[in-house]
């Protein structure tokens, strides 16, 4: 069994013959991530959550902030997590002129994370597939965020399209393309009511396909 449909196809190809491989999505604890208390900040706030490493594509998130700034939009970004790419990301934020908009929080507890899910406008998940095939799949934080009614801005890479439906519970762009990602995000910042409509769809998607008890 595997928790990403794309992995099923890859594993079947590797195994060959009559191999049976099934995918079962990993679910989310609906009691903990219950969608309650959604209270979007007055000013745009984005989250990036995870290990600061190449597959996450967090450098694309920083570059996207730079592109949005050129369009007159200055959302804040809270980077939750740590890893080998942190120094490079901090330098990139300075180079893109968005250092004052990006806060590197390091690792925090789940109890500290829940209020951020409630207040943020978008979870940014600009994942990429590396040249050696290494990829993300469907990160737990995406399912958690959707369960909390937080729409996601991701890339068409790995398994993200299995959780994010463009224009319904988030937006999607090609990987490593901050201009395209900024183009998807800009209309949401100029019309926040669209984010609120996506919020309802985000929760519904998790209840339909990512309920841990059912799965």
Secondary structure as UniProt FT lines:
FT   HELIX           5..15
FT   TURN            17..18
FT   TURN            30..32
FT   TURN            36..37
FT   STRAND          45..49
FT   HELIX           54..56
FT   HELIX           58..70
FT   TURN            71..72
FT   STRAND          76..81
FT   TURN            84..85
FT   HELIX           86..95
FT   TURN            96..97
FT   TURN            99..101
FT   STRAND          102..106
FT   HELIX           110..119
FT   STRAND          122..125
FT   TURN            131..132
FT   HELIX           140..147
FT   TURN            148..149
FT   STRAND          152..155
FT   TURN            158..159
FT   HELIX           160..162
FT   TURN            167..169
FT   STRAND          170..173
FT   TURN            175..176
FT   HELIX           178..190
FT   HELIX           193..209
FT   TURN            212..214
//
